[in-house]
């Protein structure tokens, strides 16, 4: 997910957001694995991925509560 803005994410449905979470979690897993095997040196990308997951999960919770 390249610099997806929160406003763009708000337009998506809950199933689409859940799919994005799964995709981001898989990406985070791969990045962690690559870090262990020293294939990547950019540790900031792990933090960015975690923040993206949190942002999407927050939007899912808001939509399920009916706030958005």
PyMOL Python script that loads the backbone (N, CA, C, O; Angstrom):
from pymol import cmd

cmd.read_pdbstr("""\
ATOM      1  N   UNK A   1       0.859  -1.164   0.000  1.00  0.00           N
ATOM      2  CA  UNK A   1       0.000   0.000   0.000  1.00  0.00           C
ATOM      3  C   UNK A   1       0.902   1.223   0.000  1.00  0.00           C
ATOM      4  O   UNK A   1       1.568   1.501   0.997  1.00  0.00           O
ATOM      5  N   UNK A   2       0.930   1.933  -1.071  1.00  0.00           N
ATOM      6  CA  UNK A   2       1.806   3.080  -1.217  1.00  0.00           C
ATOM      7  C   UNK A   2       1.064   4.364  -0.861  1.00  0.00           C
ATOM      8  O   UNK A   2       0.193   4.808  -1.608  1.00  0.00           O
ATOM      9  N   UNK A   3       1.408   4.960   0.277  1.00  0.00           N
ATOM     10  CA  UNK A   3       0.874   6.259   0.686  1.00  0.00           C
ATOM     11  C   UNK A   3      -0.624   6.425   0.450  1.00  0.00           C
ATOM     12  O   UNK A   3      -1.057   7.435  -0.105  1.00  0.00           O
ATOM     13  N   UNK A   4      -1.407   5.452   0.863  1.00  0.00           N
ATOM     14  CA  UNK A   4      -2.845   5.568   0.740  1.00  0.00           C
ATOM     15  C   UNK A   4      -3.336   6.519   1.816  1.00  0.00           C
ATOM     16  O   UNK A   4      -3.059   6.335   3.001  1.00  0.00           O
ATOM     17  N   UNK A   5      -4.061   7.527   1.393  1.00  0.00           N
ATOM     18  CA  UNK A   5      -4.550   8.506   2.342  1.00  0.00           C
ATOM     19  C   UNK A   5      -5.783   7.978   3.051  1.00  0.00           C
ATOM     20  O   UNK A   5      -6.516   7.145   2.519  1.00  0.00           O
ATOM     21  N   UNK A   6      -5.996   8.468   4.244  1.00  0.00           N
ATOM     22  CA  UNK A   6      -7.131   8.038   5.045  1.00  0.00           C
ATOM     23  C   UNK A   6      -8.440   8.357   4.342  1.00  0.00           C
ATOM     24  O   UNK A   6      -9.396   7.589   4.446  1.00  0.00           O
ATOM     25  N   UNK A   7      -8.502   9.474   3.630  1.00  0.00           N
ATOM     26  CA  UNK A   7      -9.732   9.828   2.926  1.00  0.00           C
ATOM     27  C   UNK A   7     -10.054   8.810   1.838  1.00  0.00           C
ATOM     28  O   UNK A   7     -11.224   8.521   1.584  1.00  0.00           O
ATOM     29  N   UNK A   8      -9.032   8.270   1.201  1.00  0.00           N
ATOM     30  CA  UNK A   8      -9.255   7.239   0.186  1.00  0.00           C
ATOM     31  C   UNK A   8      -9.735   5.948   0.834  1.00  0.00           C
ATOM     32  O   UNK A   8     -10.570   5.237   0.274  1.00  0.00           O
ATOM     33  N   UNK A   9      -9.204   5.647   2.017  1.00  0.00           N
ATOM     34  CA  UNK A   9      -9.601   4.427   2.715  1.00  0.00           C
ATOM     35  C   UNK A   9     -11.038   4.518   3.211  1.00  0.00           C
ATOM     36  O   UNK A   9     -11.738   3.506   3.252  1.00  0.00           O
ATOM     37  N   UNK A  10     -11.488   5.710   3.589  1.00  0.00           N
ATOM     38  CA  UNK A  10     -12.854   5.883   4.096  1.00  0.00           C
ATOM     39  C   UNK A  10     -13.902   5.548   3.034  1.00  0.00           C
ATOM     40  O   UNK A  10     -15.033   5.197   3.369  1.00  0.00           O
ATOM     41  N   UNK A  11     -13.536   5.654   1.773  1.00  0.00           N
ATOM     42  CA  UNK A  11     -14.477   5.369   0.687  1.00  0.00           C
ATOM     43  C   UNK A  11     -14.657   3.875   0.447  1.00  0.00           C
ATOM     44  O   UNK A  11     -15.577   3.472  -0.266  1.00  0.00           O
ATOM     45  N   UNK A  12     -13.805   3.062   1.023  1.00  0.00           N
ATOM     46  CA  UNK A  12     -13.869   1.615   0.796  1.00  0.00           C
ATOM     47  C   UNK A  12     -14.842   0.957   1.765  1.00  0.00           C
ATOM     48  O   UNK A  12     -15.122   1.482   2.842  1.00  0.00           O
ATOM     49  N   UNK A  13     -15.348  -0.201   1.360  1.00  0.00           N
ATOM     50  CA  UNK A  13     -16.268  -0.957   2.212  1.00  0.00           C
ATOM     51  C   UNK A  13     -15.470  -1.773   3.231  1.00  0.00           C
ATOM     52  O   UNK A  13     -14.252  -1.909   3.121  1.00  0.00           O
ATOM     53  N   UNK A  14     -16.181  -2.312   4.225  1.00  0.00           N
ATOM     54  CA  UNK A  14     -15.528  -3.103   5.274  1.00  0.00           C
ATOM     55  C   UNK A  14     -14.816  -4.329   4.693  1.00  0.00           C
ATOM     56  O   UNK A  14     -13.672  -4.582   5.070  1.00  0.00           O
ATOM     57  N   UNK A  15     -15.441  -5.106   3.787  1.00  0.00           N
ATOM     58  CA  UNK A  15     -14.712  -6.256   3.223  1.00  0.00           C
ATOM     59  C   UNK A  15     -13.441  -5.847   2.470  1.00  0.00           C
ATOM     60  O   UNK A  15     -12.435  -6.554   2.515  1.00  0.00           O
ATOM     61  N   UNK A  16     -13.493  -4.709   1.782  1.00  0.00           N
ATOM     62  CA  UNK A  16     -12.297  -4.233   1.081  1.00  0.00           C
ATOM     63  C   UNK A  16     -11.204  -3.856   2.080  1.00  0.00           C
ATOM     64  O   UNK A  16     -10.027  -4.140   1.861  1.00  0.00           O
ATOM     65  N   UNK A  17     -11.603  -3.221   3.168  1.00  0.00           N
ATOM     66  CA  UNK A  17     -10.633  -2.840   4.191  1.00  0.00           C
ATOM     67  C   UNK A  17     -10.036  -4.068   4.868  1.00  0.00           C
ATOM     68  O   UNK A  17      -8.841  -4.106   5.161  1.00  0.00           O
ATOM     69  N   UNK A  18     -10.876  -5.070   5.114  1.00  0.00           N
ATOM     70  CA  UNK A  18     -10.373  -6.300   5.730  1.00  0.00           C
ATOM     71  C   UNK A  18      -9.375  -6.998   4.814  1.00  0.00           C
ATOM     72  O   UNK A  18      -8.390  -7.569   5.283  1.00  0.00           O
ATOM     73  N   UNK A  19      -9.627  -6.951   3.512  1.00  0.00           N
ATOM     74  CA  UNK A  19      -8.682  -7.526   2.552  1.00  0.00           C
ATOM     75  C   UNK A  19      -7.361  -6.750   2.576  1.00  0.00           C
ATOM     76  O   UNK A  19      -6.283  -7.338   2.479  1.00  0.00           O
ATOM     77  N   UNK A  20      -7.458  -5.421   2.707  1.00  0.00           N
ATOM     78  CA  UNK A  20      -6.248  -4.605   2.790  1.00  0.00           C
ATOM     79  C   UNK A  20      -5.446  -4.927   4.050  1.00  0.00           C
ATOM     80  O   UNK A  20      -4.216  -4.952   4.015  1.00  0.00           O
ATOM     81  N   UNK A  21      -6.138  -5.172   5.158  1.00  0.00           N
ATOM     82  CA  UNK A  21      -5.446  -5.531   6.399  1.00  0.00           C
ATOM     83  C   UNK A  21      -4.684  -6.832   6.211  1.00  0.00           C
ATOM     84  O   UNK A  21      -3.520  -6.936   6.597  1.00  0.00           O
ATOM     85  N   UNK A  22      -5.340  -7.825   5.617  1.00  0.00           N
ATOM     86  CA  UNK A  22      -4.661  -9.108   5.387  1.00  0.00           C
ATOM     87  C   UNK A  22      -3.438  -8.922   4.491  1.00  0.00           C
ATOM     88  O   UNK A  22      -2.387  -9.518   4.727  1.00  0.00           O
ATOM     89  N   UNK A  23      -3.585  -8.095   3.469  1.00  0.00           N
ATOM     90  CA  UNK A  23      -2.483  -7.833   2.550  1.00  0.00           C
ATOM     91  C   UNK A  23      -1.319  -7.142   3.276  1.00  0.00           C
ATOM     92  O   UNK A  23      -0.157  -7.501   3.083  1.00  0.00           O
ATOM     93  N   UNK A  24      -1.641  -6.159   4.102  1.00  0.00           N
ATOM     94  CA  UNK A  24      -0.605  -5.445   4.853  1.00  0.00           C
ATOM     95  C   UNK A  24       0.065  -6.355   5.881  1.00  0.00           C
ATOM     96  O   UNK A  24       1.274  -6.267   6.092  1.00  0.00           O
ATOM     97  N   UNK A  25      -0.715  -7.228   6.521  1.00  0.00           N
ATOM     98  CA  UNK A  25      -0.140  -8.153   7.494  1.00  0.00           C
ATOM     99  C   UNK A  25       0.817  -9.129   6.815  1.00  0.00           C
ATOM    100  O   UNK A  25       1.870  -9.455   7.364  1.00  0.00           O
ATOM    101  N   UNK A  26       0.454  -9.588   5.633  1.00  0.00           N
ATOM    102  CA  UNK A  26       1.343 -10.475   4.882  1.00  0.00           C
ATOM    103  C   UNK A  26       2.617  -9.731   4.482  1.00  0.00           C
ATOM    104  O   UNK A  26       3.716 -10.284   4.536  1.00  0.00           O
ATOM    105  N   UNK A  27       2.454  -8.483   4.086  1.00  0.00           N
ATOM    106  CA  UNK A  27       3.604  -7.668   3.717  1.00  0.00           C
ATOM    107  C   UNK A  27       4.523  -7.442   4.920  1.00  0.00           C
ATOM    108  O   UNK A  27       5.746  -7.487   4.788  1.00  0.00           O
ATOM    109  N   UNK A  28       3.935  -7.200   6.083  1.00  0.00           N
ATOM    110  CA  UNK A  28       4.719  -7.017   7.303  1.00  0.00           C
ATOM    111  C   UNK A  28       5.469  -8.297   7.658  1.00  0.00           C
ATOM    112  O   UNK A  28       6.635  -8.245   8.048  1.00  0.00           O
ATOM    113  N   UNK A  29       4.813  -9.431   7.525  1.00  0.00           N
ATOM    114  CA  UNK A  29       5.463 -10.717   7.799  1.00  0.00           C
ATOM    115  C   UNK A  29       6.670 -10.918   6.884  1.00  0.00           C
ATOM    116  O   UNK A  29       7.747 -11.303   7.337  1.00  0.00           O
ATOM    117  N   UNK A  30       6.475 -10.650   5.585  1.00  0.00           N
ATOM    118  CA  UNK A  30       7.579 -10.813   4.634  1.00  0.00           C
ATOM    119  C   UNK A  30       8.733  -9.866   4.962  1.00  0.00           C
ATOM    120  O   UNK A  30       9.902 -10.243   4.873  1.00  0.00           O
ATOM    121  N   UNK A  31       8.394  -8.640   5.340  1.00  0.00           N
ATOM    122  CA  UNK A  31       9.439  -7.665   5.670  1.00  0.00           C
ATOM    123  C   UNK A  31      10.210  -8.091   6.915  1.00  0.00           C
ATOM    124  O   UNK A  31      11.432  -7.951   6.969  1.00  0.00           O
ATOM    125  N   UNK A  32       9.502  -8.610   7.911  1.00  0.00           N
ATOM    126  CA  UNK A  32      10.185  -9.090   9.117  1.00  0.00           C
ATOM    127  C   UNK A  32      11.110 -10.257   8.792  1.00  0.00           C
ATOM    128  O   UNK A  32      12.235 -10.330   9.287  1.00  0.00           O
ATOM    129  N   UNK A  33      10.622 -11.161   7.958  1.00  0.00           N
ATOM    130  CA  UNK A  33      11.438 -12.310   7.554  1.00  0.00           C
ATOM    131  C   UNK A  33      12.685 -11.832   6.810  1.00  0.00           C
ATOM    132  O   UNK A  33      13.791 -12.308   7.064  1.00  0.00           O
ATOM    133  N   UNK A  34      12.494 -10.890   5.892  1.00  0.00           N
ATOM    134  CA  UNK A  34      13.631 -10.369   5.136  1.00  0.00           C
ATOM    135  C   UNK A  34      14.627  -9.654   6.047  1.00  0.00           C
ATOM    136  O   UNK A  34      15.834  -9.695   5.809  1.00  0.00           O
ATOM    137  N   UNK A  35      14.122  -9.005   7.081  1.00  0.00           N
ATOM    138  CA  UNK A  35      15.004  -8.338   8.030  1.00  0.00           C
ATOM    139  C   UNK A  35      15.864  -9.359   8.772  1.00  0.00           C
ATOM    140  O   UNK A  35      17.052  -9.131   8.994  1.00  0.00           O
ATOM    141  N   UNK A  36      15.268 -10.469   9.147  1.00  0.00           N
ATOM    142  CA  UNK A  36      16.009 -11.524   9.843  1.00  0.00           C
ATOM    143  C   UNK A  36      17.119 -12.071   8.951  1.00  0.00           C
ATOM    144  O   UNK A  36      18.229 -12.328   9.418  1.00  0.00           O
ATOM    145  N   UNK A  37      16.819 -12.245   7.680  1.00  0.00           N
ATOM    146  CA  UNK A  37      17.811 -12.773   6.744  1.00  0.00           C
ATOM    147  C   UNK A  37      18.684 -11.677   6.140  1.00  0.00           C
ATOM    148  O   UNK A  37      19.457 -11.924   5.214  1.00  0.00           O
ATOM    149  N   UNK A  38      18.553 -10.465   6.674  1.00  0.00           N
ATOM    150  CA  UNK A  38      19.359  -9.309   6.263  1.00  0.00           C
ATOM    151  C   UNK A  38      19.220  -8.978   4.778  1.00  0.00           C
ATOM    152  O   UNK A  38      20.182  -8.563   4.133  1.00  0.00           O
ATOM    153  N   UNK A  39      18.035  -9.162   4.254  1.00  0.00           N
ATOM    154  CA  UNK A  39      17.776  -8.786   2.860  1.00  0.00           C
ATOM    155  C   UNK A  39      17.369  -7.323   2.756  1.00  0.00           C
ATOM    156  O   UNK A  39      17.526  -6.702   1.705  1.00  0.00           O
ATOM    157  N   UNK A  40      16.846  -6.774   3.852  1.00  0.00           N
ATOM    158  CA  UNK A  40      16.496  -5.354   3.857  1.00  0.00           C
ATOM    159  C   UNK A  40      17.200  -4.679   5.022  1.00  0.00           C
ATOM    160  O   UNK A  40      17.511  -5.312   6.031  1.00  0.00           O
ATOM    161  N   UNK A  41      17.444  -3.403   4.870  1.00  0.00           N
ATOM    162  CA  UNK A  41      18.051  -2.632   5.951  1.00  0.00           C
ATOM    163  C   UNK A  41      17.145  -1.489   6.384  1.00  0.00           C
ATOM    164  O   UNK A  41      17.452  -0.789   7.349  1.00  0.00           O
ATOM    165  N   UNK A  42      16.041  -1.294   5.689  1.00  0.00           N
ATOM    166  CA  UNK A  42      15.113  -0.203   5.972  1.00  0.00           C
ATOM    167  C   UNK A  42      14.126  -0.627   7.058  1.00  0.00           C
ATOM    168  O   UNK A  42      13.040  -1.128   6.763  1.00  0.00           O
ATOM    169  N   UNK A  43      14.512  -0.422   8.309  1.00  0.00           N
ATOM    170  CA  UNK A  43      13.642  -0.842   9.407  1.00  0.00           C
ATOM    171  C   UNK A  43      12.445   0.092   9.574  1.00  0.00           C
ATOM    172  O   UNK A  43      11.457  -0.287  10.202  1.00  0.00           O
ATOM    173  N   UNK A  44      12.514   1.285   9.032  1.00  0.00           N
ATOM    174  CA  UNK A  44      11.398   2.225   9.139  1.00  0.00           C
ATOM    175  C   UNK A  44      10.173   1.719   8.382  1.00  0.00           C
ATOM    176  O   UNK A  44       9.045   2.084   8.715  1.00  0.00           O
ATOM    177  N   UNK A  45      10.385   0.893   7.381  1.00  0.00           N
ATOM    178  CA  UNK A  45       9.251   0.367   6.621  1.00  0.00           C
ATOM    179  C   UNK A  45       8.381  -0.544   7.483  1.00  0.00           C
ATOM    180  O   UNK A  45       7.179  -0.656   7.241  1.00  0.00           O
ATOM    181  N   UNK A  46       8.971  -1.198   8.487  1.00  0.00           N
ATOM    182  CA  UNK A  46       8.186  -2.035   9.398  1.00  0.00           C
ATOM    183  C   UNK A  46       7.219  -1.169  10.200  1.00  0.00           C
ATOM    184  O   UNK A  46       6.050  -1.517  10.366  1.00  0.00           O
ATOM    185  N   UNK A  47       7.713  -0.051  10.689  1.00  0.00           N
ATOM    186  CA  UNK A  47       6.868   0.864  11.463  1.00  0.00           C
ATOM    187  C   UNK A  47       5.744   1.418  10.593  1.00  0.00           C
ATOM    188  O   UNK A  47       4.603   1.524  11.042  1.00  0.00           O
ATOM    189  N   UNK A  48       6.063   1.766   9.368  1.00  0.00           N
ATOM    190  CA  UNK A  48       5.053   2.288   8.448  1.00  0.00           C
ATOM    191  C   UNK A  48       3.973   1.256   8.190  1.00  0.00           C
ATOM    192  O   UNK A  48       2.789   1.591   8.162  1.00  0.00           O
ATOM    193  N   UNK A  49       4.361   0.015   8.003  1.00  0.00           N
ATOM    194  CA  UNK A  49       3.377  -1.047   7.769  1.00  0.00           C
ATOM    195  C   UNK A  49       2.484  -1.252   8.985  1.00  0.00           C
ATOM    196  O   UNK A  49       1.273  -1.429   8.847  1.00  0.00           O
ATOM    197  N   UNK A  50       3.077  -1.229  10.175  1.00  0.00           N
ATOM    198  CA  UNK A  50       2.274  -1.379  11.399  1.00  0.00           C
ATOM    199  C   UNK A  50       1.284  -0.227  11.544  1.00  0.00           C
ATOM    200  O   UNK A  50       0.138  -0.441  11.941  1.00  0.00           O
ATOM    201  N   UNK A  51       1.713   0.975  11.229  1.00  0.00           N
ATOM    202  CA  UNK A  51       0.825   2.132  11.315  1.00  0.00           C
ATOM    203  C   UNK A  51      -0.301   2.038  10.287  1.00  0.00           C
ATOM    204  O   UNK A  51      -1.438   2.408  10.579  1.00  0.00           O
ATOM    205  N   UNK A  52       0.006   1.549   9.094  1.00  0.00           N
ATOM    206  CA  UNK A  52      -1.028   1.369   8.075  1.00  0.00           C
ATOM    207  C   UNK A  52      -2.073   0.361   8.540  1.00  0.00           C
ATOM    208  O   UNK A  52      -3.272   0.573   8.359  1.00  0.00           O
ATOM    209  N   UNK A  53      -1.613  -0.736   9.138  1.00  0.00           N
ATOM    210  CA  UNK A  53      -2.538  -1.753   9.647  1.00  0.00           C
ATOM    211  C   UNK A  53      -3.431  -1.139  10.717  1.00  0.00           C
ATOM    212  O   UNK A  53      -4.642  -1.356  10.713  1.00  0.00           O
ATOM    213  N   UNK A  54      -2.846  -0.379  11.628  1.00  0.00           N
ATOM    214  CA  UNK A  54      -3.623   0.254  12.699  1.00  0.00           C
ATOM    215  C   UNK A  54      -4.633   1.241  12.135  1.00  0.00           C
ATOM    216  O   UNK A  54      -5.769   1.301  12.603  1.00  0.00           O
ATOM    217  N   UNK A  55      -4.231   2.011  11.137  1.00  0.00           N
ATOM    218  CA  UNK A  55      -5.127   2.986  10.520  1.00  0.00           C
ATOM    219  C   UNK A  55      -6.328   2.286   9.884  1.00  0.00           C
ATOM    220  O   UNK A  55      -7.466   2.724  10.051  1.00  0.00           O
ATOM    221  N   UNK A  56      -6.072   1.211   9.163  1.00  0.00           N
ATOM    222  CA  UNK A  56      -7.153   0.483   8.494  1.00  0.00           C
ATOM    223  C   UNK A  56      -8.074  -0.170   9.519  1.00  0.00           C
ATOM    224  O   UNK A  56      -9.296  -0.138   9.370  1.00  0.00           O
ATOM    225  N   UNK A  57      -7.489  -0.763  10.558  1.00  0.00           N
ATOM    226  CA  UNK A  57      -8.312  -1.420  11.577  1.00  0.00           C
ATOM    227  C   UNK A  57      -9.173  -0.403  12.331  1.00  0.00           C
ATOM    228  O   UNK A  57     -10.292  -0.720  12.734  1.00  0.00           O
ATOM    229  N   UNK A  58      -8.666   0.800  12.522  1.00  0.00           N
ATOM    230  CA  UNK A  58      -9.452   1.855  13.155  1.00  0.00           C
ATOM    231  C   UNK A  58     -10.649   2.217  12.284  1.00  0.00           C
ATOM    232  O   UNK A  58     -11.755   2.403  12.790  1.00  0.00           O
ATOM    233  N   UNK A  59     -10.431   2.316  10.989  1.00  0.00           N
ATOM    234  CA  UNK A  59     -11.534   2.630  10.076  1.00  0.00           C
ATOM    235  C   UNK A  59     -12.574   1.514  10.058  1.00  0.00           C
ATOM    236  O   UNK A  59     -13.773   1.784   9.990  1.00  0.00           O
ATOM    237  N   UNK A  60     -12.122   0.266  10.117  1.00  0.00           N
ATOM    238  CA  UNK A  60     -13.055  -0.864  10.160  1.00  0.00           C
ATOM    239  C   UNK A  60     -13.915  -0.765  11.412  1.00  0.00           C
ATOM    240  O   UNK A  60     -15.131  -0.944  11.346  1.00  0.00           O
ATOM    241  N   UNK A  61     -13.295  -0.482  12.548  1.00  0.00           N
ATOM    242  CA  UNK A  61     -14.040  -0.367  13.809  1.00  0.00           C
ATOM    243  C   UNK A  61     -15.043   0.777  13.745  1.00  0.00           C
ATOM    244  O   UNK A  61     -16.168   0.640  14.224  1.00  0.00           O
ATOM    245  N   UNK A  62     -14.649   1.902  13.160  1.00  0.00           N
ATOM    246  CA  UNK A  62     -15.561   3.036  13.026  1.00  0.00           C
ATOM    247  C   UNK A  62     -16.762   2.672  12.165  1.00  0.00           C
ATOM    248  O   UNK A  62     -17.899   3.000  12.501  1.00  0.00           O
ATOM    249  N   UNK A  63     -16.505   1.997  11.060  1.00  0.00           N
ATOM    250  CA  UNK A  63     -17.600   1.629  10.165  1.00  0.00           C
ATOM    251  C   UNK A  63     -18.541   0.629  10.820  1.00  0.00           C
ATOM    252  O   UNK A  63     -19.755   0.707  10.633  1.00  0.00           O
ATOM    253  N   UNK A  64     -17.991  -0.311  11.588  1.00  0.00           N
ATOM    254  CA  UNK A  64     -18.838  -1.296  12.258  1.00  0.00           C
ATOM    255  C   UNK A  64     -19.677  -0.657  13.358  1.00  0.00           C
ATOM    256  O   UNK A  64     -20.788  -1.112  13.630  1.00  0.00           O
ATOM    257  N   UNK A  65     -19.157   0.393  13.993  1.00  0.00           N
ATOM    258  CA  UNK A  65     -19.918   1.110  15.009  1.00  0.00           C
ATOM    259  C   UNK A  65     -20.964   2.014  14.384  1.00  0.00           C
ATOM    260  O   UNK A  65     -21.939   2.397  15.031  1.00  0.00           O
ATOM    261  N   UNK A  66     -20.751   2.352  13.114  1.00  0.00           N
ATOM    262  CA  UNK A  66     -21.694   3.210  12.415  1.00  0.00           C
ATOM    263  C   UNK A  66     -21.336   4.676  12.462  1.00  0.00           C
ATOM    264  O   UNK A  66     -22.190   5.526  12.208  1.00  0.00           O
ATOM    265  N   UNK A  67     -20.097   4.993  12.780  1.00  0.00           N
ATOM    266  CA  UNK A  67     -19.665   6.382  12.865  1.00  0.00           C
ATOM    267  C   UNK A  67     -19.224   6.953  11.526  1.00  0.00           C
ATOM    268  O   UNK A  67     -19.029   8.163  11.402  1.00  0.00           O
ATOM    269  N   UNK A  68     -19.067   6.113  10.541  1.00  0.00           N
ATOM    270  CA  UNK A  68     -18.567   6.636   9.263  1.00  0.00           C
ATOM    271  C   UNK A  68     -19.478   6.252   8.128  1.00  0.00           C
ATOM    272  O   UNK A  68     -19.215   6.605   6.978  1.00  0.00           O
TER     273      UNK A  68
END
""", "prot")
cmd.dss("prot")
cmd.show_as("cartoon", "prot")
cmd.util.cbc("prot")
cmd.orient("prot")
